[in-house]
Amino acid sequence: MLVDSHCHLNFPDFKDDIDDVIARAKAAGVGVMQTICTEMEEFDDIYAISERNEGVFCSAGVHPNDSGKQKVVSAHDLIAKTSKKKVIGIGETGLDYHYEYSDRELQKQSLIEHIKAARETGLPLIVHTRDAEDDTINILNEEISNGNFKFLIHCFTSTKQLADESIKLGGYISLSGIITFKNAQSIRDALTDVPLERILVETDSPFLAPIPYRGKRNEPSYVVQVNKALAGLKGISEEECSRITTDNFFRLFNKAKL
């Protein structure tokens, strides 16, 4: 079995064929999907998708690009969502300085509130970081010194420094279809010292379709291609890679039960 640890099944891209998308994923051997929350206003729709589909779980959180739309979400409000059975993660949250859609200080405040929720609930923090590596590392270091929490750097597209620092802090790395791109050698190189036991796979669909689907809408069934690329990178079989990354998912997101 494979797991797509991060997708967005509530996005408009899937509104006309979500049942077919989930069916194709399961036919491809993807037995578990986590559909990710990016705004609190969409949580009810996301949870409804998880509730009516076996093997689909979800998270609760606010994407850094959306953190300035309203007042910063509180840890209390995030924690309240986690009482639901299929909520298994906190996020996605983090820092994104690439587009500057949200004020940097508001992003930091939001990230810290998410960390508080992750610490209190024991659920993993799902971290998005783009062009913000130093601040991300500094906040993770500082907050872990205030009390441990589990975390995952999702859709890794960063430096070896971020990968190594994350692993040192006990975190996990999740890889998307980007690792199949020809121009992503620097990302593949950054993963050299990351143990396979700390790696998950994802699609981040509907974005970032892997080769040979690049340019098309991405969907959870394509996580097979991410697993294939990772297996090649680590020099093991696709079956072994699938087993290990699936075990990693259930170890990290240990609230997920089939």
C-alpha positions as CSV (number, residue, x, y, z in Angstrom):
1,M,0.0,0.0,0.0
2,L,1.0,3.6,-0.6
3,V,0.0,6.7,1.2
4,D,-0.5,10.2,-0.3
5,S,0.3,12.2,2.9
6,H,-0.7,15.6,1.5
7,C,-3.4,16.4,-1.1
8,H,-6.2,18.9,-1.4
9,L,-9.3,17.0,-2.4
10,N,-11.7,19.9,-1.6
11,F,-10.1,22.2,-4.2
12,P,-12.3,23.2,-7.2
13,D,-10.1,21.1,-9.5
14,F,-11.8,18.0,-8.1
15,K,-15.4,19.1,-7.7
16,D,-16.7,17.3,-10.8
17,D,-14.9,13.9,-10.3
18,I,-13.7,13.5,-6.8
19,D,-15.2,10.0,-6.5
20,D,-13.4,8.9,-9.6
21,V,-10.2,10.5,-8.3
22,I,-10.3,8.6,-5.1
23,A,-11.3,5.4,-6.9
24,R,-8.3,5.7,-9.2
25,A,-6.0,6.2,-6.3
26,K,-7.2,3.1,-4.6
27,A,-6.9,1.1,-7.8
28,A,-3.3,2.3,-8.0
29,G,-2.6,0.9,-4.5
30,V,-3.0,4.2,-2.7
31,G,-4.9,3.1,0.4
32,V,-4.7,6.2,2.5
33,M,-4.9,9.9,1.6
34,Q,-4.7,13.0,3.9
35,T,-6.6,16.0,2.5
36,I,-5.1,19.2,3.9
37,C,-6.8,22.2,5.4
38,T,-5.5,25.7,4.3
39,E,-8.2,27.9,5.8
40,M,-10.5,27.3,8.8
41,E,-13.5,28.3,6.7
42,E,-13.0,25.2,4.5
43,F,-12.6,22.8,7.4
44,D,-16.2,21.5,7.4
45,D,-16.0,20.6,3.7
46,I,-12.7,18.9,4.1
47,Y,-13.9,16.9,7.1
48,A,-17.0,15.8,5.2
49,I,-14.8,14.4,2.4
50,S,-12.8,12.4,4.9
51,E,-15.9,11.2,6.7
52,R,-17.6,9.8,3.7
53,N,-14.5,8.1,2.3
54,E,-12.7,5.1,3.9
55,G,-9.0,5.7,4.1
56,V,-9.2,9.5,3.7
57,F,-8.1,11.6,6.7
58,C,-7.6,15.3,7.1
59,S,-5.9,18.1,9.0
60,A,-6.9,21.4,10.6
61,G,-4.9,24.6,9.9
62,V,-4.2,27.8,8.0
63,H,-1.7,28.1,5.2
64,P,0.9,30.9,5.7
65,N,-0.4,32.7,2.5
66,D,-3.8,32.8,4.1
67,S,-2.7,33.8,7.6
68,G,-3.3,37.5,7.1
69,K,-6.8,37.3,5.8
70,Q,-8.4,37.5,9.2
71,K,-7.1,37.5,12.8
72,V,-4.4,34.9,13.5
73,V,-6.0,31.5,14.3
74,S,-5.6,30.5,17.9
75,A,-4.3,27.2,19.2
76,H,-7.6,26.9,21.1
77,D,-9.6,27.0,17.8
78,L,-7.2,24.5,16.2
79,I,-7.4,22.1,19.1
80,A,-11.2,22.2,19.1
81,K,-11.2,20.7,15.6
82,T,-8.9,17.8,16.6
83,S,-11.6,16.1,18.7
84,K,-13.0,14.8,15.4
85,K,-11.9,11.2,14.7
86,K,-10.4,11.8,11.3
87,V,-8.4,14.9,12.0
88,I,-4.8,13.5,12.3
89,G,-2.6,16.6,11.7
90,I,-2.1,20.3,12.4
91,G,-1.6,22.5,9.4
92,E,-0.6,23.2,6.8
93,T,1.2,26.1,8.4
94,G,4.6,27.6,8.1
95,L,6.3,30.5,6.4
96,D,6.2,31.6,2.8
97,Y,8.2,34.6,1.8
98,H,8.1,33.9,-2.0
99,Y,4.9,35.8,-2.9
100,E,4.6,37.9,0.3
101,Y,0.8,37.3,0.3
102,S,0.8,37.7,4.1
103,D,2.8,39.8,6.5
104,R,5.8,37.9,7.8
105,E,5.1,38.7,11.5
106,L,1.5,37.4,11.1
107,Q,2.9,34.2,9.5
108,K,5.2,33.7,12.4
109,Q,2.5,34.3,15.0
110,S,0.2,31.8,13.1
111,L,3.0,29.2,13.0
112,I,3.6,29.5,16.7
113,E,-0.1,29.0,17.5
114,H,-0.1,25.9,15.3
115,I,2.9,24.6,17.2
116,K,1.1,25.1,20.5
117,A,-1.8,23.1,19.2
118,A,0.6,20.3,17.9
119,R,2.4,20.2,21.3
120,E,-0.9,20.0,23.3
121,T,-2.6,17.4,21.1
122,G,0.4,15.3,20.1
123,L,-0.6,15.6,16.5
124,P,2.1,16.2,13.9
125,L,2.7,19.8,12.6
126,I,2.6,20.0,8.8
127,V,5.1,22.7,7.8
128,H,5.1,24.6,4.5
129,T,8.3,26.6,4.0
130,R,9.3,28.6,1.0
131,D,12.2,31.1,0.8
132,A,12.1,31.2,4.6
133,E,14.5,28.5,5.7
134,D,16.4,30.5,8.3
135,D,13.3,31.7,10.1
136,T,11.7,28.3,9.9
137,I,14.7,26.6,11.4
138,N,15.0,29.3,14.2
139,I,11.3,29.0,15.2
140,L,11.4,25.2,15.2
141,N,14.5,25.2,17.3
142,E,13.2,27.8,19.8
143,E,9.8,26.2,20.1
144,I,11.1,22.7,20.6
145,S,13.2,24.0,23.5
146,N,9.9,25.1,25.0
147,G,8.4,21.6,24.7
148,N,8.7,18.9,22.2
149,F,6.3,18.3,19.3
150,K,6.2,16.2,16.1
151,F,6.6,17.9,12.7
152,L,6.9,17.2,9.0
153,I,8.4,19.5,6.3
154,H,5.9,18.9,3.5
155,C,6.7,19.1,-0.2
156,F,10.4,19.5,0.4
157,T,12.0,21.9,-2.1
158,S,14.7,23.4,0.0
159,T,18.4,23.2,1.1
160,K,20.4,20.4,2.6
161,Q,20.7,22.6,5.7
162,L,16.9,22.6,6.3
163,A,16.8,18.8,5.6
164,D,19.6,18.1,8.1
165,E,18.3,20.5,10.7
166,S,14.8,19.1,10.5
167,I,16.1,15.5,10.9
168,K,18.3,16.6,13.8
169,L,15.2,18.0,15.6
170,G,13.4,14.8,15.1
171,G,11.3,15.9,12.1
172,Y,10.3,14.1,8.9
173,I,10.5,15.1,5.3
174,S,7.8,14.6,2.7
175,L,8.6,14.5,-1.0
176,S,6.3,15.5,-3.9
177,G,6.4,15.1,-7.7
178,I,9.1,17.8,-7.8
179,I,11.8,15.1,-7.2
180,T,10.9,13.7,-10.6
181,F,11.7,17.0,-12.4
182,K,14.9,17.1,-14.4
183,N,15.8,20.5,-12.9
184,A,15.5,19.3,-9.3
185,Q,18.9,17.8,-8.9
186,S,19.8,20.2,-6.1
187,I,16.7,19.0,-4.2
188,R,17.7,15.3,-4.7
189,D,21.2,16.1,-3.6
190,A,19.9,17.7,-0.4
191,L,18.3,14.4,0.6
192,T,21.6,12.5,0.6
193,D,21.8,12.1,4.3
194,V,18.1,11.9,5.1
195,P,17.4,8.4,6.3
196,L,14.6,6.7,4.5
197,E,12.9,6.0,7.8
198,R,12.2,9.8,8.0
199,I,10.7,10.2,4.6
200,L,7.0,10.3,3.4
201,V,5.6,10.8,-0.1
202,E,2.8,13.0,-1.2
203,T,1.3,14.6,-4.3
204,D,0.2,18.1,-3.0
205,S,-2.4,17.6,-5.7
206,P,-3.9,19.2,-7.7
207,F,-0.5,20.9,-8.0
208,L,3.0,19.6,-9.1
209,A,2.1,16.6,-11.2
210,P,5.2,14.3,-11.5
211,I,6.8,13.2,-14.7
212,P,5.2,11.8,-16.9
213,Y,2.1,13.9,-16.0
214,R,3.8,17.2,-15.6
215,G,1.6,20.1,-16.8
216,K,-1.6,18.2,-16.1
217,R,-3.8,18.2,-13.0
218,N,-2.2,16.2,-10.3
219,E,-4.1,13.6,-8.3
220,P,-3.4,11.1,-5.5
221,S,-2.9,8.1,-7.8
222,Y,0.3,9.8,-9.1
223,V,2.1,9.4,-5.8
224,V,3.2,6.1,-7.4
225,Q,5.6,8.1,-9.5
226,V,7.0,9.9,-6.4
227,N,7.6,6.6,-4.7
228,K,9.3,5.2,-7.9
229,A,11.6,8.3,-8.0
230,L,12.4,8.0,-4.3
231,A,13.2,4.2,-4.6
232,G,15.6,5.0,-7.4
233,L,17.2,7.7,-5.4
234,K,17.8,5.4,-2.4
235,G,18.7,2.3,-4.5
236,I,15.8,0.0,-3.3
237,S,12.8,-1.6,-4.9
238,E,9.5,0.3,-5.3
239,E,7.8,-2.3,-3.1
240,E,10.4,-1.8,-0.3
241,C,10.1,2.0,-0.6
242,S,6.3,1.8,-0.4
243,R,6.4,-0.3,2.7
244,I,8.9,2.0,4.5
245,T,7.2,5.3,3.6
246,T,3.8,3.8,4.6
247,D,5.2,2.6,7.9
248,N,6.7,6.1,8.4
249,F,3.3,7.7,7.8
250,F,1.5,5.6,10.4
251,R,4.3,6.1,12.9
252,L,4.1,9.9,12.5
253,F,0.4,10.3,12.0
254,N,-0.5,7.6,14.6
255,K,-4.1,8.8,15.1
256,A,-4.8,7.4,11.6
257,K,-6.5,4.1,11.9
258,L,-7.9,1.9,9.1
